[in-house]
Amino acid sequence: MYLPFWSSELQVEISSWFPWGKDYQPVSVNRFHSSTLRSIAASCLDLDSEFLFAASPLMGCVGNLSREKFFRYGSDNILHLGFLMIFGFSEKIENALTFSLATLKSAKGLNIGITFCTFLRGGVFEGKMKVIAIASDEPFYDCSGYLEGLDGVLGEIKKFYRTPNISYYAEKFGYDRFLMDWENINPYDLRINQIMSELQDNGAREIVGGSPKIDFPSFFGLAIATVEK
């Protein structure tokens, strides 16, 4: 699959106490929001990815990188416009997400693309990675139907790939986030990845072109603060 690139990169601020390098609950922590989100998080790990972040008017900001919202009493008094969901990049999750947008009726109005996401802690750079982002073109998109459908699609994709139960071991022994064992990578595949990464640079795109770009919705990133009376 060859997804388009979003025209903008993303930034996510993570909490000061967040277990960045070694995470012991990358799956079960999502149960505080819903069992569906927990199941999605497990499937993502099994597909060599990770459910990182989601935001919508209905759920607020939740996910592995925003887990403080699971435990905060009451609302944030902020209405986040649009639906955004971010996953760590892998070929398996790319195929699964593309299939979900093509087959699920609830995915109408959603767009998918690749971009890079920078992670900050107190304004300090923590890391940057390639991600897949799904965004809606409706400011008040109801994501509940899509999340349930996505959960089913990911389950079927796992059966197709016969993936190992990585999520179980991540929960039991801890998850080393964003670390890659380069010794197990085929040198030929590694060279291809390097070339493709170079083609993603702006300078290379000016010479040889590159993947098509799509724009985030105009309201993306906006939020309406509400006042309790």
N, C-alpha and C positions, 0 to 999 in steps of 0.2 A: 504494500500500500504506500502511496505517496500523498500525504496530506499537505495542504497549503500551509504557509506560515502566517501567523497573526502579524499585523503590522507593528505591534508594540510588544515590548517585553513586560514582565510582571514583577512586582515586589511584594513580599509577604513579611510582615513583622511577627516574630515569634517571641514567646514569653521568656523572661530571664531564667526561669527555672526549668525550661523545656529540656528534656534529655536528648540533645541533638545527636551525639555520637553513638550512644547505646540506649536503645529504647526497649523497655520490657513489656509494653502493652500496646503495640501498634494496631491490634485488632480489637481486643475486648473493650478498650476505652471508648470506642464508638457506640457501644451498647447504651451508653447514657443518653444518646440522642434517639436511636431507634435500632431495632434488630436488623432492619434492612441495610442500614449504613454499616453495621458491624459485618454483615455477610459480604457486602461490597468490598470492604477493607480487606477481608480475608482472601477473597478471590483475586484482588489486585496483587497481593504478595505472591500468590501462587502463579500469577502470570508475569512474574519478574518486574512488577511495577509496585507502586504504593499510592493509596488514596491520600492526597496531601491536604486538600482544602476545598471547601464548598461554601457558597454564599447565595442567599436568595431572600426575598421578603418574608417567606414563611419560616425558614430555618435559621436565619441570621448567618453568622460565620461559624462554621464547625469544621471538624476534620482533625487529622493527626497533628497538623501544625497550628491548630487553633483550639486545642483541647481545653483550655481554661474556660471556654464558653459552656462546656458540658457541666461544669460544677458551679457556675455562677448563679446565684439566686435571682430570680426576676429577669426582666428583659434589659437589653442594652439601650432602650429608648432610641434606637437607630433603625431606620428602614432602609435596607440595602436594595437598590434597584437592580433588576435583572438577575439572572441565574448564571453562576460561574462555578465550574468544577475543574479541579486541577489534578492530574495524575503524573507520576513519574513515567518517563518514556521507556517503552519496550515495544518490540515488534508485535508481541502477542496482545498486549493491551491496545495497541493501535488498531489491530484487526478487529478486536472485540468491540471497541467503541465505535468504529466506523460501521460495523454490522448493526449495532444497536440503533444508530441514527437512520440507517437505511430501512429498517424493518419495523420499528416501534412507532405506532401512531402518536404516542405521547411525545415523541421526539420532534414533532413538527415545530418549526421555528428555532431549532437549535443548530448551531454551526460548530464545526470542530477544526482545530488547527494546531500547529506546533509552534512553540515559542520557548524562550528561556526565562527562568524565574530566579530572582535574586532573593536570598533570605537574610534578613537583618534581625539583630537582637539589640534593642536599645540604640538603634541607629548604626550599629557596628556590623560590618559584613561578616556573614557566617558561611556562605556558600552560594553557588550558582549551578543550576542544572537544567537540562533539556526536559521540557514537560509537554504534555498534551492538555490543551484547555478546551472545554466545551462552554459555550456562552449562548444565551438566548437573545433573540431580537425583540423580545417583549419585556418591558420593565417589570411587569407583575406576573411573570410566568410561574405557573403552579408545577413544581418539579416532582411532586409526590408520585404521580403516575409513571414518570420516566424512571425514577429511582427503582421502583418495584420492577419495571420491565428490564432495566439494566441488570439488576440482581439475577434475574432469570437467564439473561443472555450470557453473563459472565460464567454462570454455573455450567451452561452447555458448552461454552468455549473451553472450559477447564477439562471437561470430559473428552473433547475432541483432541486436545493436546496431551491428555493423560499427564497432567502436571503433577509434580511432587507436592506434598502437603507442607509447603514452606511456612505457611501461616502458623501451623501448629508449633513448629520449632522456634519461630520468631517469638511466639508467646511464652514458650517454656524456657528458652535459654537466652532470649534477648535478640534484638535486631540491630546489626551494625549498619547504620543508615548511610547510603550513597557510597559505600566502599565496594570496589570491584576487584575480583581476583584476576588480574591480567595474565597470570601464568596459564590459566585454563582457556584463554582465547586463541583461536586459530590465527597465526600471523597474517594470513591472507585476508581474513575478515577484519582484522585490526587495521590493516592498511586501507581497506575500503572505507572503514569508519572514519579514519583520519582524513581521507580525501573528501568525503561527504561533509565533514565538519569544516574543512577549509572552504568549501563551496558555500557554506552558510554565512561566511564573513561578508560584510558589506563590500569590501574591495573586490573580492572574487565575484560577487554577484554583478558588479558593474561591468565586468569583462565577459563572463560566460552566461550571465543570466542567473536563473535559479528557480526555485519553487515559486509558484504564484502566491501573492499576498492577499489577505482579506483583512478588513478593518473591524475592530471591536465596535459594538453598537455605541452610538453617540452618548448614551446615558451610562455607559459602563464606568464603574469607579465612583459614581455619585451615590450619596446617601442622604436621606432626609432624617434629621433629628427630631424626635417627638418629645413633647413635654407632658409629664403626668400632672394632672390637676387634683 
